[in-house]
Amino acid sequence: MRDWEDSSTSGEDRSTTGLQFAVEETDPTVSVGIDPDEIAYVFELFTRGQHANLTDGTGAGQAMCKKIVEQHGGSIGIESTLGERTKVMIRLPKRG
């Protein structure tokens, strides 16, 4: 898993650097967060953490996202607080 590093500088022109965005779930009725001991495995195919039984899924979603992002030359990272929130950050380079 690649660590997320923010290398942007203030005033940076994003039209030349690409696209970066984040999706964050903070609703405590939906977000279960990820155990810190399990975060290293979140992008492995069919891997679900011990708290994943609280949500539907197969454990394939994040692995597929990582594959797609990396096929486009980008990077993906994740931050999470167990029981509170999860934030997925994606960077895609400018093409052409």
Number of C-alpha atoms within 10 A of each C-alpha: 14 9 10 15 8 8 6 10 7 6 6 9 10 12 9 10 14 13 13 15 10 12 11 14 15 17 12 11 8 13 19 22 22 23 15 11 8 12 15 12 14 20 22 16 14 14 17 18 15 10 13 15 10 10 10 7 11 11 17 15 15 18 16 14 15 19 15 14 16 15 11 14 13 18 23 24 18 22 16 20 15 13 17 16 18 19 15 16 15 19 21 18 17 14 9 3
